[in-house]
Structure formats: structure tokens, C-alpha cells
Amino acid sequence: MTLIGRNRTRGVETLTLDSPDNRNALSAALVGELAAALADSGKDDDVRAVLLTHTGNTFCAGADLRDPPDPDALVHLLRQITELPRPVVARVTGHVRAGGLGLLGACDIAAASTTATFAFTEVRIGVAPAVISLPLLPRTDPRALARYYLTGERFDAAEAARIGLLTAAGDDADAVLEPILDGLRRSSPQALAETKRLLTAKVLQTFDRDAAQLTALSARMFASADAREGMTAFLERRDPPWVL
């Protein structure tokens, strides 16, 4: 079963997260397939840009709690998006939770429809948004991140754009993306690659400095008693015991 759809139109390679049964959660298999598809796109001179989108009403629900990816594999995927010598553009028309927000943070441009919702839900299941912080902390408003990291509150697309998680939001994500994709198609591939290198330099410095520490934190948190209880409560659709 293929978890990543592929399609190309006028130089834009569309990679579609296609695992609607688990709301496009980041399973080990999906992370592996997406990494392979990105690698192919990065080596193909006919690809001007990559568009990352989804099937169903959820862009990505975060880590698959039944088959989570290795933290090192998730770090590799986020870095791969950041380093890819092609602009990576996210198209979101559904909900995004936890690890899915890391994908948005790694993309160069992210657009969403006003039906999309967002939440860093890690703290509610007993873990921390560790690895996904690598692309998010350098690019997103720190006061807003403090609020949403610590509370797990849901917020809308307008707020996501205000805090820098999204580039833009509108009633129709495709209408928002139309001038963006047109601009990328009009741009020199060499110029795009070098300009992206300029834009991502500080993000990659964060990877170099913090990846090992945050990977270790993620592994430790997911192995904790709180995480086991939080994930069990989530799967059983009940509150964990720390809810007051």
C-alpha cells in the first residue's frame, strides 16, 4: 500500500500524504516513504518545487502512537525538507496536530484554508514537542509558541499565519497558492536553490546544535510512565489522571 501519492504539473511535484485511516499520522512507514519521495524530487532537474498536501480532512495528526517513527528518522525528514534544493510548499485544507506542525515548520512556504485548525497536543499526552522544535523555534513567534506548546490549545488558520507557522491563509488554499506557485515557476532553479540556502542557514544551525539533545529528550519522554498513560488514555478516548 502506497502512503505517498505523487503527481507533477508544470514542474511542481505534488506529494500527497495518503493514509486517511489514521489521519495521515507519522508512522514509521509514512516517514520512510515521504523521505524517499523527497529524495527523488531533490535529484530531479525537472522539479522546480515540491507541494506537500494530503487526502482527507486532516493534513497530519502527529506521530502514529501505534507505530511511531524513530526520533532520528523524524529529525532526518525535517532536515531533508529544510535542505532540499527545491522550495517545499505546504498546502493544508484540514487539521494539523503535534508532529504535523513540524512538517509545516520545515516547509519554506505554507498556505492553508480557513477550515484548517492547529494544536500542539504533546503536553496533553505526557510528552514534549521536542524534535519538531528544530524548524519551529527559529521561525515562529516565541510568545505564541510558549502559549500553544504549554496549553495544547487549538487555534485557527488566521492565528497560525499571525505567529509565522503559516505564510498565508484564505478561504481557498489553492487560490492563495496560485501566485506563489506561479512565482516559483518563473524563477531560476539555481537562484531558488541558493536563495533557499540563505533562508534556511539559521534553521540548519539549530539542527546542528540541538538535534542530538532533542532526539534524546523525545526518546526519554516517550518511554516515560506519563507518556504511556497519556497515550493509553488518548487511544481509549478518556482523560488521563492528571486532568483537573
N, C-alpha and C positions, 0 to 999 in steps of 0.2 A: 504494500500500500504506500503510495507516494504522499508525503505530507507537505511538500512544497510544489505548488504549481508554477510553471514558467511560461511566459509569453513575451514576444518582442514586437514593438510597434515603433517604427522610425527611430531606432537607436535606443529606445528606453526599454530595458529588460524588467518586466514585472515579475516579482517573486511573491507568490501568494501563500500565506500561512493557511493550510487547508487541513485542519484537524478539528472540525467543529464539534465532534463528540465530546472533547474535553476542553472546549472553548479556546482552542489554539494554545493550550498551555505548553510551557517549555519543557517537554520531555527530552530525555537523552537522545531519542531518535530524531525529533524535530530539530533540535540544536545541531545535530550532526548533518542532517540534510540541508539545512539552511547554510551552514558553513561551507558545504561542498558547492552549493549553487552560487554563493557569493564568490568563491574562489574561481569558478568558471567565468563569471561575469567580469572579474577583475583582470583576467588574462585575455579577454576577447576584445580586439580593437574595434569591433563593430558596435560595442556597447558604449553609449555616451553617458548614460546614467542608469541607476537601479531604482525602481519603485517598489517599495515593500508595503504590501497590503494584506488583506485577509478575507476569508469567507465567513459567513455567519454574522451574528450581532456582537461578537467580541473580537477585538484585534488580538489580544493576548491576555490570558488570565493569570500570568505569572508562572512560577515553577509548577510542574506537574508533581503533586505531592505523592503520587503512586509510583512515578518513575522519574525522579528529579535528575537533572543533568549534574555531572561532576562540576564543582565550582571552577576548576581550571578550564573546563570546556566552555563555560559561560564567559569567563574572562577572555578566552581566545575569540569567541564570537563577537563580543562587544569591541574588542580591539580590532578585529578584522573589518568590521563596519567602519570604524574610525579611520583605519589606514587604507582602505580600499582606494585605488587610484581613480575612482569614479565617484561622483556625488551619489549619495544614497538618500532617497526621499521617502518618507513615511506617508502613507495615505490611510487615514483612520476614519471609519464610519461606525464604530461600535465602542465597546467598553475596553478599558485598559487597566490592568491591575498589576501591582508589585513588579515582578521581573519584566513584564511587558513595557513598563515605563523606562527600563534600562535600554531596551531596543530604541525607543524614541529618542532618548538622550544621546545615543551613539550616532543616530542619523544626522546628516548635515542639515536637512530641512524636514520639517514635519507639519503636515496640514491635517485638519480634522473637521468633520461636520459637527454641527451644534448638538447632534444627538449623542455624541461621544461623552463618556464620563471617565473619571480617572481616580485612582486611590492607591496610596502606598499602604497596603494592608498587612505588611510583615509583622508589625508590633502586635497585631491582634491574634496572631497565631504563635507568638513567642519567639520570633526571630528578628533580625535587623536587616534593613536594606543595604547590605554590605557591598557585594560585588557591583551592583548596579550604580553605586555611588561614583564609580570611576569616571563615567562620562557625565553623570548628572551634576556633581558638585561644582565642576568648573563652569557649567553652562546655565545654571538655574538660580533664581533668586534665593539667597541663603535664608532669609527670614521666612519666606514661604515654605521652603523645604523643611525648616525646623518645625513649623506647624504641622505640615501634612505627613512628615516622617513620624512625628511623635504621637499623632492622634489617629492616623488611619482614615481620616475623614474623606468623603467623596467630594470631588469638585468638578466643575463643568469645563467645557472647551474654552470659553472666554477667559476663565481664570488660568487655565493651562497656558494659553497664549500670553497672558499678562506676566506670568512668572518665568517665561522663557522655555517651558517644556515643549511648547508648540511654536512654530513660526507664524502660523495664521490659522484662523477658524472661520467657518461660514456655513450657511445653510446647506450648500452643496460643495462637498470636498473636491469634486472634480473641477468645478468652476474656479475654486481657489487655486488649484494646481495648474490650470491651463496656462497662465502666463509664466509660471515657474518652469514648467517643462519646455515651453517654447523658448525661454531664455537659455536653458541648458542645451537645447538642440542647436542654437545659434552660436554656441561658444566653442572655441578651440579645445580639443581634447587635452593637449599639452597644457594649455592655460588653466583648464579646470583642475587638472591633477596638481599643478604647482600651487594654485590658489587654495585648494583644499589642504595642502600640506601646511601652508601658512596658518590657516584657520584652526587646524587640529593640533598644532605644536604643543600648546599648554595642556590640552586634554591628554596627549600621549605622555607628557611629563608626569601627570598624575598616575597613569598606568605604571610607568617605570618605578615611581616612588612607592606606590601604595598597594599594588596588585597582590603581592605575596601576603601582606598583613591582612587585607580584606578577604582574601580567599581563606586564610586560616580562621578568621572570625566567622565567616559563613559556615565553614565545616563544624566549628565548635558549637555554634548556635543551633544548627540543625540536629546535632547529636544530643542536645540538652533535654532534660525532663520537661521543661516548659514547652519546647517545640513539639515533643511527642504528644503531650496533652493538647496543645493548641491545634495541631494537625488532625488529631483524632476527633476533637470537638467540631472542627470545620467539616470533616467528612461525615460526621454524624448529625450535622445541622443543629448543633446546640451550643450554648455559651460555654467557654472554658471557665474553670472555677475562680479565676481572678477577676471576672466581671463583677462590678459592684452594683 
